[in-house]
Amino acid sequence: MVLSHIELMNPFDVAMWACLLCAFWSAAHVGEVTVRILTGFNVAVHAKHSDMCQECCGRTSLIQMACFIPKTKSASSGEDIFWSHQHRGLDPDAAVHNHLQVNSGPASSLLFAYAHKGTLGSFTVAIFGYFLAPF
């Protein structure tokens, strides 16, 4: 399993793990929560730290996280993706919380950016695919 290869204090690993779990549980395209190329971050297109918020679901009163993606494959004006707490090590809430602690950055930075050589690195689809290929 991927989790057994993740170092929970490694900036790249925690960004990848948070990105993977959020995309999975919200049924989002990986390309909607990453950038195409390392220098391709655009605040008008990509999700940022400031695009996340916590919401309470109406009937059930369960807490869920929402993240606005400014532009998606099927919605050029953007849409929200949602995820909530999960059990057994696959919790996107815990992964995002850990990611934001390890990879702190300004509210305007790419949501799944990671600390790299004194700056924030962009998490690309290609890096994501390369890392997960052995699994």
DSSP file (Angstrom, degrees, kcal/mol; ACC not computed):
  #  RESIDUE AA STRUCTURE BP1 BP2  ACC     N-H-->O    O-->H-N    N-H-->O    O-->H-N    TCO  KAPPA ALPHA  PHI   PSI    X-CA   Y-CA   Z-CA
    1    1 A M    >         0   0    0      0, 0.0     3,-0.9     0, 0.0     4,-0.3   0.000 360.0 360.0 360.0 147.4    0.0    0.0    0.0
    2    2 A V  G >   +     0   0    0      1,-0.2     3,-2.3     2,-0.2     4,-0.3   0.875 360.0  65.4 -58.1 -41.6    1.2    3.5   -0.8
    3    3 A L  G >  S+     0   0    0      1,-0.3     3,-1.5     2,-0.2    -1,-0.2   0.816  92.0  62.0 -56.1 -33.5    0.8    4.7    2.9
    4    4 A S  G <  S+     0   0    0     -3,-0.9    -1,-0.3     1,-0.3    -2,-0.2   0.665 105.3  48.4 -69.2 -13.5    3.6    2.3    4.0
    5    5 A H  G <  S+     0   0    0     -3,-2.3     2,-0.4    -4,-0.3    -1,-0.3   0.343  90.5 103.1-104.0   4.2    6.0    4.2    1.8
    6    6 A I    <   -     0   0    0     -3,-1.5     2,-0.7    -4,-0.3    -3,-0.0  -0.745  59.5-150.4 -93.9 131.9    5.0    7.7    2.9
    7    7 A E    >   -     0   0    0     -2,-0.4     3,-1.8     1,-0.1     7,-0.3  -0.910  12.2-148.0 -97.2 116.5    7.2    9.7    5.4
    8    8 A L  T 3  S+     0   0    0     -2,-0.7    -1,-0.1     1,-0.3    94,-0.1   0.440  95.4  44.4 -72.3   1.4    4.8   11.9    7.3
    9    9 A M  T 3  S+     0   0    0     93,-0.0    -1,-0.3     5,-0.0     3,-0.1   0.369  86.0 105.0-118.0  -0.3    7.3   14.7    7.7
   10   10 A N    <>  -     0   0    0     -3,-1.8     4,-2.6     1,-0.2     5,-0.3  -0.726  66.6-144.2 -82.5 120.0    8.6   14.6    4.1
   11   11 A P  H  > S+     0   0    0      0, 0.0     4,-1.7     0, 0.0     5,-0.2   0.869  97.7  45.3 -54.6 -43.1    7.2   17.7    2.3
   12   12 A F  H  > S+     0   0    0      2,-0.2     4,-2.6   103,-0.2     5,-0.2   0.944 113.4  49.8 -65.9 -47.4    6.8   15.9   -1.0
   13   13 A D  H  > S+     0   0    0      1,-0.2     4,-2.7     2,-0.2     5,-0.2   0.914 111.7  46.8 -59.2 -46.0    5.2   12.8    0.5
   14   14 A V  H  X S+     0   0    0     -4,-2.6     4,-2.3    -7,-0.3    85,-0.2   0.864 112.6  49.9 -69.7 -33.6    2.7   14.6    2.6
   15   15 A A  H  X S+     0   0    0     -4,-1.7     4,-2.5    -5,-0.3    -1,-0.2   0.931 113.4  46.5 -66.0 -44.4    1.6   16.8   -0.4
   16   16 A M  H  X S+     0   0    0     -4,-2.6     4,-2.8     2,-0.2    -2,-0.2   0.915 113.4  48.6 -62.8 -44.0    1.2   13.7   -2.6
   17   17 A W  H  X S+     0   0    0     -4,-2.7     4,-2.5     2,-0.2     5,-0.2   0.915 113.4  46.2 -65.0 -44.7   -0.7   11.8    0.0
   18   18 A A  H  X S+     0   0    0     -4,-2.3     4,-2.5    77,-0.3     5,-0.2   0.919 114.5  48.4 -63.7 -43.9   -3.1   14.7    0.8
   19   19 A C  H  X S+     0   0    0     -4,-2.5     4,-2.5    -5,-0.2     5,-0.2   0.930 112.4  48.9 -61.6 -46.3   -3.6   15.3   -3.0
   20   20 A L  H  X S+     0   0    0     -4,-2.8     4,-2.4     1,-0.2    -2,-0.2   0.934 114.5  43.8 -59.7 -49.6   -4.3   11.6   -3.6
   21   21 A L  H  X S+     0   0    0     -4,-2.5     4,-2.8     2,-0.2     5,-0.3   0.897 114.3  49.0 -67.4 -40.2   -6.8   11.2   -0.8
   22   22 A C  H  X S+     0   0    0     -4,-2.5     4,-1.7    -5,-0.2     6,-0.3   0.922 113.5  46.6 -66.1 -42.6   -8.6   14.5   -1.6
   23   23 A A  H  X>S+     0   0    0     -4,-2.5     5,-2.1    -5,-0.2     4,-0.5   0.923 115.7  47.0 -63.4 -43.4   -8.9   13.6   -5.3
   24   24 A F  H ><5S+     0   0    0     -4,-2.4     3,-1.1    -5,-0.2    -2,-0.2   0.969 115.3  41.9 -63.2 -55.3  -10.1   10.1   -4.4
   25   25 A W  H 3<5S+     0   0    0     -4,-2.8    -1,-0.2     1,-0.3    -2,-0.2   0.747 120.0  43.7 -69.7 -23.4  -12.7   10.9   -1.8
   26   26 A S  H 3<5S-     0   0    0     -4,-1.7    -1,-0.3    -5,-0.3    56,-0.2   0.434 105.9-126.7 -97.9   0.7  -14.1   13.9   -3.8
   27   27 A A  T <<5 +     0   0    0     -3,-1.1     2,-0.2    -4,-0.5    -3,-0.2   0.878  56.1 155.2  55.6  41.1  -14.0   11.9   -7.1
   28   28 A A      < -     0   0    0     -5,-2.1     2,-0.3    -6,-0.3    -1,-0.2  -0.638  51.1-104.7 -94.7 154.4  -12.0   14.8   -8.7
   29   29 A H    >>  -     0   0    0     -2,-0.2     3,-1.8     1,-0.1     4,-0.6  -0.593  26.2-129.2 -71.7 138.3   -9.7   14.5  -11.6
   30   30 A V  G >4 S+     0   0    0      1,-0.3     3,-1.3    -2,-0.3     4,-0.5   0.866 109.2  62.1 -58.3 -35.0   -6.0   14.6  -10.5
   31   31 A G  G 34 S+     0   0    0      1,-0.3    -1,-0.3     2,-0.2     3,-0.1   0.665  96.3  60.1 -65.2 -15.9   -5.4   17.3  -13.1
   32   32 A E  G <4 S+     0   0    0     -3,-1.8    15,-0.4     1,-0.2    -1,-0.3   0.660 110.8  38.1 -85.4 -16.8   -7.9   19.5  -11.3
   33   33 A V  S << S+     0   0    0     -3,-1.3    79,-0.3    -4,-0.6     2,-0.2   0.284 118.8  48.6-115.7   7.9   -5.9   19.5   -8.0
   34   34 A T  S    S-     0   0    0     -4,-0.5     2,-0.3    -3,-0.1    90,-0.2  -0.743  81.7-111.0-130.1-179.6   -2.4   19.7   -9.6
   35   35 A V  B     -a  124   0A   0     88,-1.8    90,-1.5    -2,-0.2     6,-0.1  -0.788  17.7-128.2-112.1 161.6   -0.7   21.8  -12.2
   36   36 A R  S    S+     0   0    0     -2,-0.3    90,-0.4    88,-0.2     2,-0.3   0.921  90.2  15.7 -74.0 -45.4    0.4   20.6  -15.7
   37   37 A I  S >  S-     0   0    0     87,-0.1     3,-2.4    88,-0.1    -1,-0.2  -0.889  84.5-105.0-129.8 159.5    4.0   21.9  -15.5
   38   38 A L  T 3  S+     0   0    0     -2,-0.3     3,-0.3     1,-0.3    84,-0.3   0.814 121.9  38.8 -54.5 -35.5    6.2   23.1  -12.6
   39   39 A T  T 3  S+     0   0    0      1,-0.2    -1,-0.3    82,-0.1    82,-0.0   0.181  91.7  97.4 -99.9  17.2    5.8   26.8  -13.5
   40   40 A G    <   +     0   0    0     -3,-2.4     2,-0.2     2,-0.0    -4,-0.2   0.325  42.2 132.9 -92.9   8.9    2.1   26.5  -14.5
   41   41 A F        +     0   0    0     -3,-0.3     2,-0.4    -4,-0.1    -6,-0.1  -0.425  27.9 177.1 -66.3 128.5    0.4   27.7  -11.3
   42   42 A N    >>  -     0   0    0     -2,-0.2     4,-2.9     1,-0.1     3,-1.9  -0.984  27.5-148.3-134.4 119.0   -2.3   30.2  -12.1
   43   43 A V  T 34 S+     0   0    0     -2,-0.4     5,-0.1     1,-0.3    -1,-0.1   0.745  99.6  57.5 -61.2 -23.1   -4.5   31.6   -9.2
   44   44 A A  T 34 S+     0   0    0      1,-0.1    -1,-0.3     3,-0.1     3,-0.1   0.604 120.5  25.8 -81.7 -11.4   -7.4   32.0  -11.6
   45   45 A V  T <4 S+     0   0    0     -3,-1.9    26,-1.1     1,-0.1     2,-0.3   0.706 110.1  66.0-120.3 -35.8   -7.3   28.3  -12.5
   46   46 A H  S  < S-     0   0    0     -4,-2.9     2,-0.1    24,-0.2   -13,-0.1  -0.664  81.6-103.3-104.6 150.5   -5.8   26.3   -9.7
   47   47 A A        -     0   0    0    -15,-0.4    64,-2.6    -2,-0.3    65,-0.3  -0.414  38.4-166.2 -68.7 139.8   -7.0   25.6   -6.1
   48   48 A K  B >   -B  110   0B   0     20,-0.3     3,-1.5    62,-0.3     4,-0.2  -0.735  37.7-101.0-120.1 168.3   -5.3   27.6   -3.4
   49   49 A H  G >  S+     0   0    0     60,-1.6     3,-1.6    57,-0.4    59,-0.2   0.898 122.7  57.7 -54.9 -41.2   -5.1   27.3    0.4
   50   50 A S  G 3  S+     0   0    0     57,-2.5    -1,-0.3     1,-0.3    58,-0.1   0.597  92.7  69.3 -70.0  -9.9   -7.7   30.1    0.6
   51   51 A D  G <  S+     0   0    0     -3,-1.5    17,-2.1    56,-0.2     2,-0.3   0.483  84.1  89.9 -86.1  -2.8  -10.2   28.1   -1.5
   52   52 A M  E <   +C   67   0C   0     -3,-1.6     2,-0.3    15,-0.2    15,-0.2  -0.723  49.0 161.0 -96.2 144.2  -10.7   25.5    1.3
   53   53 A C  E     -C   66   0C   0     13,-2.6    13,-3.1    -2,-0.3     2,-0.4  -0.983  36.1-115.6-153.0 162.0  -13.4   25.8    4.0
   54   54 A Q  E     -C   65   0C   0     -2,-0.3     2,-0.3    11,-0.2    11,-0.2  -0.836  34.1-174.8-100.5 136.4  -15.2   23.7    6.5
   55   55 A E  E     -C   64   0C   0      9,-3.4     9,-2.8    -2,-0.4     2,-0.5  -0.900  22.7-131.6-129.6 158.2  -19.0   23.2    6.1
   56   56 A C  E     -C   63   0C   0     -2,-0.3     7,-0.2     7,-0.2     2,-0.2  -0.950  27.4-126.6-110.0 125.1  -21.7   21.5    8.1
   57   57 A C     >  -     0   0    0      5,-3.3     4,-1.8    -2,-0.5     5,-0.1  -0.507  22.4-125.7 -72.3 137.3  -24.1   19.2    6.1
   58   58 A G  T  4 S+     0   0    0     -2,-0.2     3,-0.2     2,-0.2    -1,-0.1   0.932  93.3  23.2 -48.5 -78.7  -27.7   20.1    6.5
   59   59 A R  T  4 S+     0   0    0      1,-0.2    -1,-0.2     2,-0.1    -2,-0.0   0.869 131.7  37.7 -65.7 -39.8  -29.7   17.0    7.7
   60   60 A T  T  4 S-     0   0    0      2,-0.1    -1,-0.2     1,-0.0    -2,-0.2   0.672  89.2-140.6 -90.6 -17.2  -26.9   15.0    9.2
   61   61 A S     <  +     0   0    0     -4,-1.8     2,-0.2     1,-0.2    -3,-0.1   0.680  48.6 151.5  61.2  19.8  -24.8   17.9   10.8
   62   62 A L        -     0   0    0     -5,-0.1    -5,-3.3    -6,-0.1     2,-0.4  -0.540  46.8-119.2 -78.2 148.1  -21.7   16.1    9.7
   63   63 A I  E     +C   56   0C   0     -7,-0.2    22,-0.5    -2,-0.2     2,-0.3  -0.715  36.1 175.2 -89.3 135.3  -18.6   18.2    9.0
   64   64 A Q  E     -C   55   0C   0     -9,-2.8    -9,-3.4    -2,-0.4     2,-0.4  -0.959  27.1-124.3-135.0 156.6  -17.1   18.2    5.5
   65   65 A M  E     -CD  54  83C   0     18,-3.3    18,-1.9    -2,-0.3     2,-0.4  -0.811  23.4-163.3 -98.1 141.7  -14.4   20.1    3.8
   66   66 A A  E     -CD  53  82C   0    -13,-3.1   -13,-2.6    -2,-0.4     2,-0.4  -0.959   5.5-171.5-123.0 143.8  -15.1   22.0    0.6
   67   67 A C  E     -CD  52  81C   0     14,-2.3    14,-2.4    -2,-0.4     2,-0.6  -0.985  18.1-138.3-136.8 125.5  -12.5   23.2   -1.9
   68   68 A F  E     - D   0  80C   0    -17,-2.1   -20,-0.3    -2,-0.4    12,-0.2  -0.724  10.4-159.5 -85.0 123.9  -13.3   25.5   -4.7
   69   69 A I  E     - D   0  79C   0     10,-3.0    10,-1.8    -2,-0.6     3,-0.1  -0.921  10.0-149.9-100.1 111.5  -11.6   24.6   -8.0
   70   70 A P  S    S+     0   0    0      0, 0.0     2,-0.3     0, 0.0   -24,-0.2   0.759  79.8  14.9 -58.4 -27.8  -11.6   27.8  -10.1
   71   71 A K  S    S+     0   0    0    -26,-1.1     2,-0.2   -39,-0.2     5,-0.2  -0.946  70.6 177.0-150.6 126.8  -11.7   25.9  -13.4
   72   72 A T        -     0   0    0      3,-2.3     6,-0.2    -2,-0.3   -26,-0.0  -0.737  45.4-100.6-122.0 173.3  -12.4   22.2  -14.1
   73   73 A K  S    S+     0   0    0     -2,-0.2     3,-0.2     1,-0.2    -1,-0.1   0.863 123.7  29.0 -59.9 -37.5  -12.7   20.0  -17.1
   74   74 A S  S    S+     0   0    0      1,-0.2     2,-0.4     2,-0.0    -1,-0.2   0.525 123.2  47.9-104.7  -7.2  -16.5   20.1  -17.0
   75   75 A A    >   -     0   0    0      1,-0.1    -3,-2.3     4,-0.1     3,-1.9  -0.826  55.0-175.6-137.9  98.1  -17.1   23.5  -15.4
   76   76 A S  T 3  S+     0   0    0     -2,-0.4    -1,-0.1     1,-0.3     3,-0.1   0.726  89.8  53.7 -67.2 -19.9  -15.1   26.5  -16.8
   77   77 A S  T 3  S-     0   0    0      1,-0.3    -1,-0.3    -6,-0.1    -6,-0.1   0.338 117.9-112.7 -94.4   7.2  -16.5   28.8  -14.1
   78   78 A G    <   -     0   0    0     -3,-1.9     2,-0.3    -6,-0.2    -1,-0.3   0.007  29.8-143.4  90.2 166.4  -15.3   26.3  -11.4
   79   79 A E  E     -D   69   0C   0    -10,-1.8   -10,-3.0    -3,-0.1     2,-0.3  -0.976  19.7-101.4-161.5 162.9  -17.0   24.1   -8.8
   80   80 A D  E     -D   68   0C   0     -2,-0.3     2,-0.3   -12,-0.2   -12,-0.2  -0.663  24.0-158.4 -89.8 145.2  -16.6   22.8   -5.3
   81   81 A I  E     -D   67   0C   0    -14,-2.4   -14,-2.3    -2,-0.3     2,-0.3  -0.903  14.3-155.9-114.8 154.5  -15.2   19.4   -4.4
   82   82 A F  E     +D   66   0C   0     -2,-0.3     2,-0.3   -56,-0.2   -16,-0.2  -0.952  18.2 166.6-133.3 147.3  -16.0   17.8   -1.0
   83   83 A W  E     -D   65   0C   0    -18,-1.9   -18,-3.3    -2,-0.3     2,-0.3  -0.971  11.6-162.6-150.0 161.5  -14.5   15.3    1.3
   84   84 A S        -     0   0    0     -2,-0.3     9,-0.2   -20,-0.2   -20,-0.1  -0.871  40.5 -60.4-139.4 172.9  -15.0   14.3    4.9
   85   85 A H        -     0   0    0    -22,-0.5     2,-0.3    -2,-0.3     6,-0.1  -0.235  52.3-172.4 -55.9 137.2  -13.3   12.4    7.7
   86   86 A Q        -     0   0    0     -3,-0.0     3,-0.2     0, 0.0     2,-0.2  -0.882  14.0-126.0-128.8 162.4  -12.5    8.7    6.9
   87   87 A H  S >  S+     0   0    0     -2,-0.3     3,-0.8     1,-0.2     0, 0.0  -0.521  73.3  43.7-104.0 171.1  -11.2    5.9    9.1
   88   88 A R  T 3  S-     0   0    0      1,-0.2    -1,-0.2    -2,-0.2     0, 0.0   0.851 123.7 -55.7  66.5  44.0   -8.3    3.4    8.8
   89   89 A G  T 3  S+     0   0    0     -3,-0.2    -1,-0.2     1,-0.1    -2,-0.1   0.447 119.3  95.6  79.0  -1.0   -5.4    5.6    7.7
   90   90 A L    <   +     0   0    0     -3,-0.8    -3,-0.1   -69,-0.0    -1,-0.1  -0.158  47.6 140.3-112.9  38.3   -7.2    6.9    4.6
   91   91 A D     >  -     0   0    0      1,-0.2     4,-2.0    -5,-0.1     5,-0.1  -0.731  36.6-166.1 -88.8 112.0   -8.5   10.1    6.1
   92   92 A P  H  > S+     0   0    0      0, 0.0     4,-2.7     0, 0.0     5,-0.2   0.842  89.0  58.1 -65.8 -31.5   -8.2   13.1    3.8
   93   93 A D  H  > S+     0   0    0     -9,-0.2     4,-2.5     2,-0.2     5,-0.2   0.947 109.2  43.2 -61.3 -48.7   -8.8   15.5    6.7
   94   94 A A  H  > S+     0   0    0      1,-0.2     4,-2.5     2,-0.2     5,-0.2   0.896 114.4  51.5 -64.4 -39.9   -5.8   14.2    8.6
   95   95 A A  H  X S+     0   0    0     -4,-2.0     4,-2.5     2,-0.2   -77,-0.3   0.911 112.2  45.2 -64.4 -43.1   -3.7   14.2    5.4
   96   96 A V  H  X S+     0   0    0     -4,-2.7     4,-2.8     2,-0.2     5,-0.2   0.909 112.4  51.7 -67.8 -41.7   -4.6   17.8    4.6
   97   97 A H  H  X S+     0   0    0     -4,-2.5     4,-1.4    -5,-0.2    -2,-0.2   0.938 113.4  44.3 -59.4 -47.1   -4.0   18.9    8.1
   98   98 A N  H  X S+     0   0    0     -4,-2.5     4,-2.5     1,-0.2     5,-0.3   0.912 112.7  52.7 -63.6 -42.9   -0.5   17.3    8.2
   99   99 A H  H  X S+     0   0    0     -4,-2.5     4,-3.2     1,-0.2    -2,-0.2   0.917 108.2  49.8 -58.5 -45.7    0.2   18.7    4.7
  100  100 A L  H  < S+     0   0    0     -4,-2.8    -1,-0.2     1,-0.2    -2,-0.2   0.791 112.2  48.5 -68.5 -27.1   -0.6   22.2    5.8
  101  101 A Q  H >< S+     0   0    0     -4,-1.4     3,-0.6    -5,-0.2    -2,-0.2   0.911 118.9  37.6 -75.2 -43.7    1.6   21.9    8.8
  102  102 A V  H 3< S+     0   0    0     -4,-2.5     2,-0.3     1,-0.2    -2,-0.2   0.887 126.6  36.6 -74.8 -39.8    4.6   20.5    6.9
  103  103 A N  T 3< S+     0   0    0     -4,-3.2    -1,-0.2    -5,-0.3    -2,-0.1  -0.456  80.2 174.2-112.8  57.2    4.1   22.7    3.8
  104  104 A S    <   +     0   0    0     -3,-0.6    -3,-0.1    -2,-0.3    -4,-0.1  -0.383  11.3 148.5 -67.7 142.4    3.0   26.0    5.2
  105  105 A G        -     0   0    0     -5,-0.1    -2,-0.0     4,-0.1    10,-0.0  -0.937  49.2 -61.4-159.0 176.7    2.6   28.7    2.7
  106  106 A P    >   -     0   0    0      0, 0.0     3,-2.2     0, 0.0   -57,-0.4  -0.248  50.4-109.1 -66.9 158.6    0.6   31.9    2.0
  107  107 A A  T 3  S+     0   0    0      1,-0.3   -57,-2.5   -58,-0.1   -56,-0.2   0.733 118.9  58.3 -59.6 -22.6   -3.2   31.6    1.5
  108  108 A S  T 3  S+     0   0    0    -59,-0.2    -1,-0.3   -60,-0.1     2,-0.1   0.380  85.8 106.1 -90.5   5.0   -2.6   32.3   -2.2
  109  109 A S  S <  S-     0   0    0     -3,-2.2   -60,-1.6     1,-0.1   -59,-0.2  -0.476  87.0 -79.9 -85.9 158.0   -0.3   29.4   -2.8
  110  110 A L  B >   -B   48   0B   0    -62,-0.2     3,-1.7    -2,-0.1   -62,-0.3  -0.261  42.1-125.1 -53.5 133.9   -1.1   26.2   -4.7
  111  111 A L  T 3  S+     0   0    0    -64,-2.6   -63,-0.1     1,-0.3    -1,-0.1   0.883 105.9  33.8 -53.7 -46.8   -3.1   23.9   -2.4
  112  112 A F  T 3  S+     0   0    0    -79,-0.3    -1,-0.3   -65,-0.3     2,-0.1  -0.101  85.6 136.0-106.7  36.6   -0.8   20.9   -2.8
  113  113 A A    <   -     0   0    0     -3,-1.7     2,-0.3     9,-0.1     9,-0.2  -0.456  40.0-149.4 -74.7 155.7    2.5   22.7   -3.1
  114  114 A Y  E     -E  121   0D   0      7,-2.0     7,-4.1    -2,-0.1     2,-0.3  -0.956  22.0 -98.2-131.4 150.0    5.4   21.3   -1.2
  115  115 A A  E     +E  120   0D   0     -2,-0.3     2,-0.3     5,-0.2     5,-0.2  -0.473  49.2 166.4 -67.3 126.0    8.5   22.8    0.4
  116  116 A H  E >   -E  119   0D   0      3,-3.5     3,-1.4    -2,-0.3    -2,-0.0  -0.903  63.0 -24.4-149.2 114.2   11.5   22.4   -1.9
  117  117 A K  T 3  S-     0   0    0     -2,-0.3     3,-0.1     1,-0.3    -2,-0.0   0.883 126.1 -46.2  51.7  47.0   14.9   24.1   -1.6
  118  118 A G  T 3  S+     0   0    0      1,-0.3    -1,-0.3     0, 0.0     2,-0.2   0.521 128.7  71.2  79.1   6.0   13.5   27.1    0.3
  119  119 A T  E <  S-E  116   0D   0     -3,-1.4    -3,-3.5    -5,-0.1     2,-0.6  -0.798  89.7 -89.7-137.6-179.9   10.5   27.6   -1.9
  120  120 A L  E     -E  115   0D   0     -2,-0.2     2,-0.3    -5,-0.2    -5,-0.2  -0.876  37.5-149.2-100.0 124.2    7.2   25.9   -2.7
  121  121 A G  E     -E  114   0D   0     -7,-4.1    -7,-2.0    -2,-0.6     2,-0.3  -0.670  17.0-118.9 -89.8 144.9    7.3   23.4   -5.5
  122  122 A S        -     0   0    0     -2,-0.3     2,-0.8   -84,-0.3    -9,-0.1  -0.642  19.3-131.4 -83.4 138.7    4.2   22.7   -7.7
  123  123 A F        -     0   0    0     -2,-0.3   -88,-1.8   -90,-0.1     2,-0.2  -0.813  31.3-164.5 -92.3 111.4    2.8   19.3   -7.6
  124  124 A T  B  >  -a   35   0A   0     -2,-0.8     4,-2.1   -90,-0.2   -88,-0.2  -0.539  31.8-118.6 -98.7 161.8    2.3   18.2  -11.2
  125  125 A V  H  > S+     0   0    0    -90,-1.5     4,-2.6     1,-0.2     5,-0.2   0.895 115.5  54.0 -60.5 -41.3    0.3   15.4  -12.8
  126  126 A A  H  > S+     0   0    0    -90,-0.4     4,-2.5     2,-0.2    -1,-0.2   0.907 108.3  47.8 -63.2 -43.0    3.5   13.9  -14.2
  127  127 A I  H  > S+     0   0    0      2,-0.2     4,-2.4     1,-0.2    -1,-0.2   0.918 111.8  51.7 -62.8 -42.7    5.2   13.8  -10.8
  128  128 A F  H  X S+     0   0    0     -4,-2.1     4,-1.9     1,-0.2    -2,-0.2   0.935 111.9  45.3 -58.6 -49.8    2.1   12.2   -9.3
  129  129 A G  H  X S+     0   0    0     -4,-2.6     4,-1.2     1,-0.2    -1,-0.2   0.887 112.4  51.3 -63.3 -41.0    2.0    9.5  -12.0
  130  130 A Y  H  < S+     0   0    0     -4,-2.5     3,-0.3     1,-0.2    -1,-0.2   0.909 110.8  48.2 -63.8 -42.9    5.7    8.8  -11.7
  131  131 A F  H  < S+     0   0    0     -4,-2.4    -1,-0.2     1,-0.2    -2,-0.2   0.882 116.8  41.7 -66.4 -38.7    5.5    8.4   -7.9
  132  132 A L  H >< S+     0   0    0     -4,-1.9     3,-1.7    -5,-0.2    -1,-0.2   0.571  87.7  94.0 -87.7  -9.2    2.5    6.1   -8.0
  133  133 A A  T 3< S+     0   0    0     -4,-1.2    -1,-0.2    -3,-0.3    -2,-0.1   0.849  79.7  56.7 -54.2 -41.1    3.7    3.9  -11.0
  134  134 A P  T 3         0   0    0      0, 0.0    -1,-0.3     0, 0.0    -2,-0.1   0.697 360.0 360.0 -66.0 -15.4    5.4    1.2   -8.8
  135  135 A F    <         0   0    0     -3,-1.7    -2,-0.2    -4,-0.1  -133,-0.1   0.450 360.0 360.0 -95.6 360.0    2.1    0.6   -7.0
